[in-house]
Amino acid sequence: MMAWLSEWWSGGAAVVEPATFRDAARLAQLHGASFHRGWGEAEFEAMLTERNTLVHRLRMGRKTIGFAVSRVAGDEAEILSIAVDASHRGRGLSGNLLLTHLGHLAGRGVRTVFLEVEENNQPARRLYQRAGFTVAGRRERYYRQPGGEQLNALLMRRDLS
Ligand SMILES: CC(C)(COP(=O)(O)OP(=O)(O)OC[C@H]1O[C@@H](n2cnc3c(N)ncnc32)[C@H](O)[C@@H]1OP(=O)(O)O)[C@@H](O)C(=O)NCCC(=O)NCCS
């Protein structure tokens, strides 16, 4: 189906909004499809209850197709996870998700945001770079793949204000 037609059919453009407790199952499903070590429904329920965790969902029509999660500590925050459903990737939807999420962090008084990204994860690196993040450090063999392969992580940061 053509992009505009599928967008109309699914109920309009994507919106970013706070996730609720009832999103836990869907968020766990999206997370599990995007990462080797998926977070379960109970983990999302816990994060959706904790006051220092901020969770946004990306919704298209009635369907949640992405999320962003971060943890706040004082005036710093760490983005713990961000993902868009595979069938909706490559259309620039993550930028709005991330920028809206950052706006809410700023609204909470956060001044510096950190995140870790696997060095070869080009889509994620481009997303973060475009959103104003810069590389602040590198961690050798930080991620261990299910097959035993070890991958490097980049630590990125962005100041808000
Ligand atoms: C990272 C992610 C959220 C990006 O979502 P998205 O909606 O597809 O993002 P965009 O469409 O804006 O694409 C992001 C950038 O990656 C580029 N890109 C997309 N697919 C790519 C690929 N296979 N190789 C290289 N670059 C690619 C896009 O061109 C875009 O760059 P640009 O803005 O400079 O043109 C999504 O790919 C995802 O969920 N990945 C799995 C989970 C993950 O890795 N999360 C990050 C963990 S740190």
The ligand as a Gaussian input file, in Angstrom:
#p B3LYP/6-31G(d) Opt

LIG

0 1
 C       16.777000       3.443000      15.596000
 C       15.309000       3.522000      15.168000
 C       14.458000       3.906000      16.379000
 C       15.159000       4.591000      14.079000
 O       13.783000       4.672000      13.758000
 P       13.255000       5.165000      12.313000
 O       11.882000       5.698000      12.484000
 O       13.451000       4.101000      11.322000
 O       14.257000       6.373000      12.034000
 P       14.424000       7.219000      10.726000
 O       13.488000       6.793000       9.642000
 O       14.437000       8.635000      11.132000
 O       15.896000       6.798000      10.306000
 C       16.982000       7.180000      11.121000
 C       18.205000       7.401000      10.273000
 O       18.795000       6.139000       9.953000
 C       18.958000       6.032000       8.564000
 N       18.787000       4.628000       8.239000
 C       17.646000       3.919000       8.235000
 N       17.908000       2.646000       7.948000
 C       19.239000       2.563000       7.777000
 C       20.117000       1.510000       7.465000
 N       19.667000       0.265000       7.288000
 N       21.436000       1.777000       7.383000
 C       21.906000       3.009000       7.560000
 N       21.117000       4.057000       7.876000
 C       19.800000       3.826000       7.957000
 C       17.932000       6.926000       7.964000
 O       18.301000       7.352000       6.678000
 C       17.942000       8.073000       8.957000
 O       19.038000       8.924000       8.750000
 P       18.817000      10.416000       8.168000
 O       17.819000      11.063000       9.110000
 O       20.146000      11.028000       8.255000
 O       18.290000      10.224000       6.802000
 C       14.816000       2.174000      14.562000
 O       15.700000       1.820000      13.521000
 C       14.733000       1.026000      15.559000
 O       13.758000       0.877000      16.257000
 N       15.788000       0.190000      15.638000
 C       15.829000      -0.958000      16.534000
 C       15.994000      -0.527000      17.961000
 C       17.257000       0.281000      18.173000
 O       18.325000      -0.052000      17.667000
 N       17.131000       1.346000      18.955000
 C       18.246000       2.202000      19.337000
 C       19.001000       1.553000      20.424000
 S       20.271000       2.602000      21.039000

